[in-house]
Amino acid sequence: MKIYTKQSVWDAALERIEYLFDEFPNIIVCISGGKDSTVIFNLALIVARKKNRLPLKTYFLDQEAEWGCAIDHVRQTMQREEVEPLWLQTPIFLPNSLSQEKPYFMAWEEGEEWMREKEPNSIGFDEHPLIDPTVEKPLAGYWGRYFIQSMDYLSPDDSACFLVGVRAEESPQRLIGLTSKGTYKHITYGKVLNKSKSHYNFYPLYDWCLSDIWKAIHDNGWKYCSLYDTYHNYGVPPRDMRVSSHIHETAIHSLFLLHEFEKETWEALTKRMGGINQAKHIAKKEVISVGKLPYMFQSWKEYRDYLTKHLIASDAQREKYIKEWQKMDAFYDDMKNPETMYKKQIRSVLVNDTEFTKLAGFLQSPPVIVYRKWKRGDEITGIDDPLATKYIKPEYLNEIRASS
């Protein structure tokens, strides 16, 4: 439920950022080249000028497999006189949605031919990569741990915070995470990195919507990544306009456009990764579609189990999927239309979603939340709302009505 006030999101965000500047001696803005980070950077710059806190520390975690135009936009930002650039180019292990045989990708790996040269003034950690390079080891919470290490490196002795352009509108999981529990004093829109050192992430744009983002950019004439214009001219829907790393599970849609939009980046990625050139020769739906059950399978659950067993090359990774499916099968055994869940699980397997990011959106959707409340025996409301009770079987709904 949204609660509307007379204060605009613009004023609220500036008020939040000003408060954080007063609370923390070290403020670092995270940018990615995307629209949300463009807004958080420029709002922080307004406050930094007002508070006489220039230059503004600006942090970019370079994952190597990035859009060329996003790198151009980041480079323009980092070259501004009011900015202290913190461009991180260091070996880091990331989930790789492009390959089941190699579920991890090590960006900026020593001894490899990188997609592009490092920036002249980039920084790197002296330590070994945060994530264990052993492919057999399941990866969990990699972003959280990397932000923790980054902050320890950038601000070892002072309390500090990252300002990040994350919005609750983008997923039910984010909405719950950014509104349900305290992080720092009265603030919910954040995440604790290291409480003993007073290191945090904060998301001052958490209640902004997509139109707020673009209105702020255009009203103020802020420069933004040109990829969005290319997307728009090509007819890509806003939900698929991703500027993140090409190997990320949420960016797989953009992979099928890369060879058309940025030929040089596509060639560099193909050379660096290998085995992905086939993507431009097949339809996207053939890679990630789960629309029709193959005739040789009797159920979506059987199809899910087959793909999990035969498609995941890593034994440890496969075991991780199997354990998750077993846990979900046990809890959602009374779900109406479980095929929806099986399809979501299949998509996670197909795009090598090792963190179950795509699945989390389904699990945090209102109908599934209502199902969980019923399963746990909690009181539920809206029993006559067919959308809210989408996954509760009719016989159970009748029992609930009879007992209420």
PyMOL commands that set and color helices and strands:
alter all, ss='L'
color gray80, all
select helices_A, chain A and resi 9-23+35-50+68-78+142-154+168-170+172-179+195-197+210-220+227-234+238-240+249-261+263-273+277-281+284-288+300-311+315-331+339-350+357-363+366-376+394-403
alter helices_A, ss='H'
color red, helices_A
select strands_A, chain A and resi 26-30+56-61+83-88+92-95+104-107+160-163+190-194+199-202
alter strands_A, ss='S'
color yellow, strands_A
deselect
rebuild
show_as cartoon
